[in-house]
């Protein structure tokens, strides 16, 4: 009669009145780990934490029996129902959105009980050991493929830069000589006792072509002499 009593002194009749003490502060509780089958048929274990407070003491006493226990049970079923409609990738990447969706659903369901759900947070998502190994292997393969792609791109850029440099040097005969002098300066600055003198490839080609030409000429002469001998016979 008269609704809820606030803090302070109040009187009640022992044989007629029944006193219920309601805590109006924010209360938190852990949702036990739930084995959930996701939308893509993966079994995961998920637990969460819920923060709620009682906004109407009369409704929490008159409309439901054991408001805290009922809120805990409803949080467990809501967690299972919501996560059952999500895939594993959504569960791992959209945890904040799932928490907000769960908070909204719980708040609407507990509103007749005089309960306001302030916050819901998903604490941990536990995957099976074999699935963890499979995901780790997939991530490692992706990283290796990405590294090979980056290395190939670097080699391509380096080859293009060398081609551009060679084209630039071909336009100026003195460029290769200046590059050679710059290389000698770099070697001398490092206090090395070994100095490399590059030999032009064209010079080597000329030297190598002379013995080959003489050898081919001797073969032609020998073939001619054999032909002449055969003709005389």
C-alpha positions in Angstrom: 0.0 0.0 0.0 1.4 3.4 -0.9 4.2 2.0 -3.1 7.8 1.6 -2.2 9.4 3.3 0.8 12.6 5.2 0.5 15.4 5.4 3.0 14.7 6.4 6.5 12.4 5.2 9.3 9.2 3.4 8.4 6.6 1.2 10.2 5.0 -2.0 9.2 2.6 -4.5 10.8 4.4 -7.8 11.3 1.3 -9.9 10.5 0.0 -7.9 7.6 3.0 -6.3 5.8 5.9 -8.1 4.0 9.1 -6.2 3.5 11.3 -6.7 0.5 14.7 -4.9 0.3 15.6 -3.9 -3.2 19.1 -2.8 -4.2 18.9 0.2 -6.6 22.6 0.2 -7.5 24.1 -1.1 -10.7 24.6 -4.9 -10.4 27.0 -7.0 -12.6 27.1 -10.7 -13.2 29.0 -13.1 -15.4 27.2 -15.1 -18.0 28.6 -18.7 -17.7 30.5 -20.0 -20.8 27.9 -21.1 -23.4 28.6 -23.8 -26.1 27.2 -22.1 -29.2 26.9 -23.4 -32.8 27.4 -20.5 -35.1 25.7 -19.9 -38.4 28.6 -21.6 -40.3 28.4 -24.7 -38.1 31.4 -23.9 -35.8 31.2 -24.8 -32.1 32.6 -22.0 -29.9 32.4 -21.3 -26.2 31.5 -17.7 -25.3 31.0 -15.9 -22.0 29.9 -12.4 -21.2 29.3 -9.9 -18.5 26.1 -7.9 -17.9 25.5 -4.7 -16.0 22.0 -3.8 -15.0 20.1 -1.8 -12.4 16.5 -1.8 -11.0 14.6 1.3 -12.0 11.3 0.4 -10.4 11.3 -1.5 -7.1 7.6 -2.2 -7.2 7.8 -3.8 -10.7 10.8 -5.9 -9.8 8.9 -7.4 -6.8 5.4 -7.6 -8.2 6.0 -8.6 -11.9 8.7 -11.3 -11.5 9.9 -13.7 -8.9 13.6 -13.4 -8.3 14.5 -10.6 -10.6 18.2 -11.2 -10.5 17.9 -14.9 -11.2 15.5 -14.3 -14.0 17.8 -11.7 -15.6 20.7 -14.1 -15.5 18.8 -16.9 -17.2 17.4 -14.5 -19.8 21.0 -13.2 -20.5 22.2 -16.8 -21.1 19.4 -17.6 -23.6 19.7 -14.2 -25.3 23.5 -14.8 -25.8 22.9 -18.2 -27.3 20.1 -17.0 -29.6 21.9 -13.9 -30.9 25.3 -15.6 -31.5 23.6 -18.6 -33.2 22.6 -16.2 -36.1 26.2 -15.0 -36.5 29.1 -16.6 -38.4 32.5 -17.1 -36.9 34.1 -14.2 -38.7 31.3 -11.8 -37.6 31.7 -13.1 -34.0 35.4 -12.3 -34.0 35.2 -8.9 -35.9 31.9 -7.4 -34.7 31.9 -8.0 -31.0 30.9 -4.4 -30.2 27.9 -4.6 -32.5 26.8 -7.9 -31.1 27.1 -6.6 -27.5 24.9 -3.6 -28.4 22.4 -5.9 -30.1 22.3 -8.1 -27.0 21.9 -5.1 -24.7 19.0 -3.8 -26.7 17.2 -7.2 -26.7 17.7 -7.7 -22.9 16.6 -4.2 -22.1 13.3 -4.6 -24.0 12.7 -8.0 -22.4 13.3 -6.9 -18.8 11.6 -3.5 -19.1 8.3 -4.9 -17.6 10.3 -6.2 -14.6 11.6 -2.7 -13.8 15.1 -3.5 -14.9 17.4 -1.4 -17.1 20.3 -3.2 -18.8 23.1 -0.7 -19.0 25.9 -2.6 -20.7 26.7 -6.0 -22.1 30.3 -7.1 -23.0 31.5 -10.3 -24.6 34.5 -11.4 -22.5 36.1 -14.3 -24.4 35.5 -16.5 -27.4 37.2 -19.9 -27.1 37.8 -21.9 -30.3 38.5 -25.6 -30.6 42.2 -26.5 -30.7 42.0 -28.0 -34.2 40.2 -24.9 -35.5 42.9 -22.7 -33.9 45.6 -24.7 -35.7 43.8 -24.4 -39.0 43.3 -20.7 -38.7 47.0 -20.2 -37.7 48.1 -22.2 -40.8 45.8 -20.1 -43.0 47.1 -16.9 -41.6 50.7 -18.1 -42.0 50.1 -19.1 -45.6 48.5 -15.7 -46.3 51.5 -13.9 -44.7 54.0 -15.9 -46.8 52.1 -15.2 -50.0 52.0 -11.5 -49.2 55.7 -11.5 -48.5 56.5 -13.2 -51.8 54.3 -10.7 -53.6 56.1 -7.8 -51.9 59.5 -9.3 -52.8 58.5 -9.9 -56.4 57.3 -6.3 -56.6 60.6 -5.1 -55.2 62.6 -7.1 -57.7 60.4 -5.8 -60.5 60.9 -2.2 -59.4 64.7 -2.8 -59.1 64.9 -4.2 -62.6 63.0 -1.3 -64.0 65.3 1.1 -62.2 68.4 -0.7 -63.6 66.9 -0.5 -67.1 66.2 3.2 -66.8 69.8 3.7 -65.5 71.3 1.8 -68.4 69.2 3.7 -70.9 70.4 7.0 -69.3 74.1 5.8 -69.5 73.7 4.8 -73.1 72.8 8.4 -74.0 76.1 9.7 -72.6 79.4 7.9 -73.2 81.0 9.5 -70.2 78.4 8.4 -67.7 79.8 4.8 -67.3 83.3 6.3 -66.7 81.9 8.7 -64.1 80.1 5.8 -62.5 83.3 3.8 -62.4 85.2 6.7 -60.7 82.4 7.0 -58.2 82.7 3.3 -57.4 86.5 3.6 -56.9 85.9 6.6 -54.5 83.4 4.5 -52.5 85.9 1.6 -52.3 88.7 3.9 -51.3 86.7 5.5 -48.5 86.2 2.1 -46.8 89.9 1.5 -46.5 90.0 -1.7 -48.6 93.2 -3.1 -50.0 91.4 -4.6 -53.0 90.4 -2.5 -56.0 88.4 -4.0 -58.9 89.1 -2.8 -62.4 86.2 -3.6 -64.7 87.1 -4.8 -68.2 84.7 -3.8 -71.1 82.7 -6.7 -72.3 83.2 -5.6 -76.0 87.0 -6.0 -75.6 86.6 -9.5 -74.3 84.2 -10.3 -77.1 86.8 -9.2 -79.7 89.5 -11.2 -78.1 87.3 -14.3 -77.9 86.1 -14.0 -81.5 89.7 -14.0 -83.0 90.5 -17.6 -82.0 87.1 -18.7 -83.1 87.5 -17.1 -86.5 91.0 -18.7 -86.9 89.6 -22.1 -86.0 86.7 -21.7 -88.5 89.2 -20.6 -91.2 91.4 -23.7 -90.6 88.3 -25.9 -90.9 87.4 -24.3 -94.2 91.0 -24.8 -95.5 91.0 -28.5 -94.4 87.7 -29.1 -96.0 88.8 -27.5 -99.2 92.0 -29.7 -99.3 90.0 -32.8 -98.8 87.6 -31.9 -101.6 90.6 -31.3 -104.0 92.1 -34.7 -103.1 88.9 -36.5 -103.7 88.5 -34.8 -107.0 92.0 -35.8 -108.2 91.4 -39.4 -107.3 
